[in-house]
Amino acid sequence: MLQIEKFIRKAPKNITCHDFCIGVTQKIRKCYSKSLITRLTEHPEERLAASAAIFSRVNREIWMIGDCQCMVGNTYYDNPKPYEQELAELRAEIINHSTEPQEHFLTEDTARQQIIPRMIETMKQQNVTYAVIDGFHIPEQYVRVITLDFRPWEIILASDGYPFLCPTLEESEQKLSQQRETDPLNIGRFKATKAFKEGFNSFDDRAYIRFKA
């Protein structure tokens, strides 16, 4: 994340999505020693990896690389990883058919442990069937590009740590709190591959920015 932040700060304001993908890949690639490249080519799950949502004011575009989300006006967009929902459904099914009380999974999520091998297997498709920033070639057909006209727009960029993205940070945080209170295992209306751990106010990293452009 810090390396991507450094790249964004120094990137020319008129950089294109294509050049951004090439440049940020090179930036992360430099973090790896040459001796690691063969290993990382064969084991994508061991790479440094992050998603990013970028707004280019000059190009009037939003670039969604990896599993992030945004709102433009009242229109919602996301770019989920393939297989993620399928694995979340499988975890929910394991919990719902378990003889263990649901409280058990809040302290020891054995259902997540059961899907981890399949999660690692799906990561072999990283930058093959879905895009992520990891120092290897980004297939740009999986980068979601949203083009804006020159009207003023209110834009929200966020990570996927918000299960219900709302027009304000306060509302988004409230929805997150409601989710923790009503379905801390994330196996109901919103399903995830992990639960809220005890004492945590979230189940995943979260970032949220709202601005007009």
Number of C-alpha atoms within 10 A of each C-alpha: 13 7 11 17 12 12 18 16 9 8 14 10 12 11 15 15 21 12 12 17 23 17 18 23 20 16 18 20 19 10 11 14 8 10 8 10 15 9 12 17 13 10 15 20 18 13 20 16 16 14 19 20 21 16 20 16 12 10 15 13 18 22 20 27 27 27 23 24 23 25 19 18 13 11 8 12 16 16 20 17 18 13 13 16 15 13 20 21 18 20 26 22 13 17 20 14 8 11 8 10 10 14 11 11 19 16 12 11 18 15 20 22 14 13 17 15 10 12 17 14 14 18 18 15 14 24 20 13 14 21 27 27 26 24 24 23 18 23 17 17 10 18 22 19 17 14 13 15 9 8 7 10 15 14 19 23 23 21 22 22 18 23 18 14 24 18 15 13 17 10 13 17 20 14 17 20 15 12 21 19 12 10 16 24 26 22 21 13 8 14 21 24 23 21 22 21 18 11 6 10 14 19 21 16 9 13 12 18 12 16 9 10 14
